[in-house]
Amino acid sequence: MSLVFHNPVLLKEVLEYAALEKAQYILDGTLGGGGHARAILSDFPSIKLIGFDHDKEALEVAQNNLENFKGRAILVQQNFGEAKNVLAELGISQVDTILLDLGISSHQIDTAPRGFSFDKESSLDMRMNQSQEVNATSLVNSASEKTLAMIFKNFGEEPRAKRIASYIIREREKQKILTTTQLKILVKKACMTDDIKPVVRIFQALRIVVNKELENLSLFLKDVISLLRIGGRFLCISYHSLEDRAVKTFMRDNARSCVCPPHYPVCVCNTKAALSIITRKPITPHEDEIKNNRRSRSAKLRVCERIA
């Protein structure tokens, strides 16, 4: 029986752009409940998939949803930033396709005890990997005002970062901040507004830092080219500007055939482009998908192909 963990976003587009007809190995770096993986394994019976997720609950659901593909699906409880080392241990040097569906799953948002959602009263956790020590509670209650302001500004792009950080420091001296509701109320009071946008940005910032999301993405992007065979494709779905900017910059920089300063009259660097960008503009969900899955509305899919 299949369990719903997360509706695979832009599934039709992923299947269209992944160029899987002749693929042998696909690396799914953010397996979730296995929605994309199940569709790929169903449509392409010769493909073997290596799926990564550091959320134990996600892997348990994925294992159930992919039980009909035993022998073709290798599931690993590990962050995708460690993919290169894991593949080496498996004796796999390169794959035909790499897929990342970044962000958090609907299951993680809807499971109150995980602490990802401010709509549900729960402990302030936000860990994707429940075995790690640092969670949002420890961060909010121990980080300095300067550190909190930096987190809110850099990872939440919150314009009132200093004010919110200062307010949190003041309030936590009276009482520890332990729940999602406490933090939501504090952010609203600090901003003197009922607008939910600052709360969204603060929760996003804490989640990114707790799970080292941008660090792991940066680490993985360094390995993408070496992990892809010539002609292999890299597909990445992102949900906020920080992720999308990192992926866009990576693809653009590696698709350049010259890195000489602009004032040079001729090219002397002899640089060769490693990637060809397939999607000049990001692909976004159609209205029907957004209607059926509101959380897909901010998704952006970018695709590139290794050429050298």
N, C-alpha and C positions, 0 to 999 in steps of 0.2 A: 504494500500500500504506500502511495506517495504522500509525503507530508509537506504542507505548505510552509516554507521558511521565508521565502522572498520571491516576489514575482520578477523573473528575469527581464531586465529593462532592455529595450531596443533589440529584442531577440531576433526579429526578422532581419534587421540591419546587420547584426553580428554575423549571422549565417551567410548573408549576401557578401559581405566584405572580407570575410576570413579566408576566402580562396582555399577551401578545404578538400577539393576534389582529389588532389594527389598527396595530401598530407598523411604523414605517418604518426607524428607525435604533436600533441598540443599541450601547452602549459597553461593551466587555469590558475592564476595566482591568487584569486579571491573567490574560492569555491562557493562559499555560502551554503545554501541548501542544495546546490547542484542543478539549478534550473537551466543555465546555459549549457552546462556539461551534459545533462541528460539529452537535450535537443541535439547537440553535436554528435554524441555517441549513437543516437537513434538514426540520424540522417546519414552518417558516414561510418559504416560498419568496419572499415579497415583501420580507423584511427584509434590510437591509444592515448589516454589522457592522464596527465600528472596534475593533481589538484592540491592546492595549498590553502589552508586556513588555520589561524591560530586560535580560533574559537572552538572549543571542544564540542559544544552543543551543535554548532553548524556542521561539523564533521560527522556527528552521529546521525543527523538528519540526511546529509548527503549520502552517507553509506547506505541508508535505507532506500533513498530515491535512485541510487545507482546499482542496486543489488542485481539487476538483470545484466549488468555489464562487467561481471567479475572477470578478472584477467585482462581487462582493457582499461580499467580505472585504478590508478594508484593514488591513494589519499594520504596526505602528509599533514600532521598538526605542526605547522611551522609558519612563520611569517614569510611572505613571498620575497622579502629582502634576502633570505637565505637560500633562494632557489638554486643558484649556481652550484653551491656546495652540495645540496641534496641531489641534484641531477648528476653531479660527478660521482657520488656514492652509488647511484643507480646505474652508472656506466653509460649515461646519456650526455653527449657533449653539446648537441644542438637540437632544436625543435623546429617544427614547420610554422607554428603559430603560437603567439603569446596573447593571452586575454587577461585584462585587469578590469574588474568592475568595482571601483573604489567606493569608499563610504561605509555606511552601516546598513544592515538589512532591516526589513520590516519586522522580522522576528525580534531582533535586538531592541528596536524601538518600542515594540508592543509588550515586551516582557518587563514589567515594572521593576523587579528586583535588580535588573542590570543597570538602572540609573541613567539611561541615555535620554529619556524623555522627561521634560518638565511638566507634561500634561498628567503625569502619574506620580503620586506620592511614593517615594522609595528612598533607599539609602543612596547617597551620592557616590556612585561607583564608577561607571563608564569604562571598565576594563573589558576589552575583547578577549584577552587571555586571562582567565580568572586566577591563574597561578602566579601572576606577577604581583609584586608588593605595592607599587605605587598606584593609587587610584585617585579619583577626583577629590575625595574627602581629605586625604593627606595633603594633596596639592593646595587646596583652598585654605586649609587650616595651618599650614606650615611655611608656605612660600612668602617671601618678603613682598612688601608693597610694590617695589620696583619690578620684581619678577612677575607678579600678577599683572601689572600694567603692561609689561612687555608681551606677555602671553595674550592678553585680550586685544592688544593692538595688532600684533604681528600675525596671530593665528585666527582671530575673529574679525579683524579689520573694523574694530569698534572705535568710533571717534571719541567716546567718553571713557576710554580705558582707564585713565588715571583717576577719574572721579569714582568709578566703580571699584577699583582696587582699594582706594583710600577708605571707602565706605565699608567694604568687606573687612579690612584690617580692624577698623573701629568696632564693628559689630561682633567679630569673632572673639574679641577680648571679653565681651560680656557673656557670650554663649557660643560653643562650637557649632559650626555649620555642618550638619550631618545629613540633611535630606535635600532632595531636588526642589521641594516646595520652599524650603527656607531660602535656598539660593535664588530661586525665581523672584520671591518677594523682595529680597535684598537688592537685586539688580533693578527692579522696578522703582524701589524707593530711592536708590542712588540716582537714577535718571529722572525721577519725579514725573513718571509717565506710566500709562497703562499699555503703551505700545509694546508688543511682544518681540519686536525685532532685536532690541539689545539683548534680551534673554536668549534668543536663538543664537546670536553671535558669541555670547559668553559660553554657552553650552558647547558649541562647535569648537571653540578655542581649547577648552579643557579636554574635550574628547581627543582632539588631534595631538595634544601634548602628552596626555596619559598613555596613548597607544603609539606614540612616535610615528604617526602616520606619514608626515612629510619626510622624516628622516629615512624611513623604510622605502618610500617611493624613490627618493634620491639615490639610495643605495642600489635599488633594483635597476633604475634607468642606466646606471653605469655598466650593467651587465647585459642589457637587452641586445645590443648589436652582436656581441660575441655568442650569445645564446641562440640567435636566429641563423638558420641556414640562408644562403643566397636565395632570394625569391620568397623568403618567409615573411609573414606579416605580424605586426604588433598592433593590437586593438586595445584602446583604453577608454573606459567610460568614467568620467569624473562628475562630481556634483557640486563643487564650489570653485571659486576663481583661483584659489591657491594651488589646488591640484591641477586644474586645467592649464594654468600658466606654466607650471613646471613641465607638463607633458608637451605643450605647444612649443616651449623653448627648446626642449630636448630634440624634438623632431625637426624644427627649423634649423638648429645649429648643425645637426648631422646630415642635413640635406644640402648644405652649402658646399660648393665645389671650389670656393676660394675664400680664404680668411685674411687676405692681405688688407692693410689699411686702405681706406677708400681713395686716398690721394696717390696711390701707386699707379703709374701709367700702364703697367702690365703685371700679370700675375707671376709671382716668384715663389709662392708657397707650395705649389704642386699638390695641393690638397685635393682629394677625390671624395665626392659625396658618398656616404655610407648608406643613406636612406633616400627613398623617394616618397614624398608625401602623397597619399592617395586621396585624402579628404582635405581640400584647401580650406574649407570652412567646416566647423564641427557639425556632426549630424545630431539633430535633436528629435525627441519623440513627436509623433503626430498627435493631433487633437484626440483621436479615439483612444490612444494609449494613455494619455494624460487623464482622460475621463475615467478610464477603468483603473488606473493606478496613479493617483494624484502625486505620489512621491517620486514619480519619474520625471516630473516637470522641469527639474533643473539639470537633468542628465545631458552630457555632451560626449559624443563618441568621436574620437580621432583615430585615424588609421594611417600607418606607413608601411613600407616594404623595404627589406634590406636588399641593396643592389651591389654592394662591394664590401 
